[in-house]
Amino acid sequence: MTLSKFAVNGKRCPTCHNIIDNCKLVTEECRKKLLQLKETYYPIEIDPHLTMEEKYPFIVEWYFKSHTLLVEQRLQKDKLPEVVRESDVCLREGYEQFFDRLLQHSVPMFIFSAGLGDVLEEIIRQAGVYHANVKVVSNFMDFDDNGVLKGFKGELIHVYNKHDGALRNTEYFKQLKDNGNIILLGDSLGDLNMADGVPNVENILKIGFLNDKVEERLEKYMDSYDIVLVKDETLEVPNSILQKIL
């Protein structure tokens, strides 16, 4: 929930996984099972008293179980655009200015998501900001010749292994060897390592969006990020920074 809003008028906005979980392509029985998984594992994900190492196996278990359920639903690839259009997903205010400014100045934008890559790409495509400078690394669905979901491609990316995922994209990062300055936007402590593997980093500014369990987690976020934005549903701060430096 970094580029998309966490909530609007007090109502939670869907993540990429939520969009699929709640869509008409999923049976009611499957939806209940997915909700049970969320109610079991989400409190663990945001528990400030557990270390990332302690959370790790639970998060892997959550993703494995939920992805298995989705495969059983035999989702159709050609239905994804409609599913995204009918969802309540909403990018943060100022997203057009953010994406367009980066494109205008030929700044590479690397989106590292623990969500569903196919859904994320469709979101930014429908928003009109899937520009040539944008690269998405996420959990991409694997469809058979008939466009039916049969599994997921590559290794699992979840909120606490983005460090490993970053290192696996070292070849891509080598293309950015002349880009020594990085602005990292994240909404979890696991996002802090997304820039690992980028060569020749001179400066890195880490901006954290703290959306949930603010009181319990604020101190850790303040210790880890350079800037912490509490329940800020906009990209106003990143846009202001880009306006100054570009």
Secondary structure by P-SEA (a helix, b strand, c coil): ccccccccccbbbbcaaaaaaacccccaaaaaaaaaaaacccccccccccccccaaaaaaaaaaaaaaaaaaacccccaaaaaaaacccccccaaaaaaaaaaaabbbbbbbccccaaaaaaaaaaacccccccccccbbbbbccccccccccccccccccaaaaaaaaaaaaaaaccccbbbbbbccccccccccccccccbbbbbbbbcccccccaaaaaacccccccccccaaaaaaaaaacc
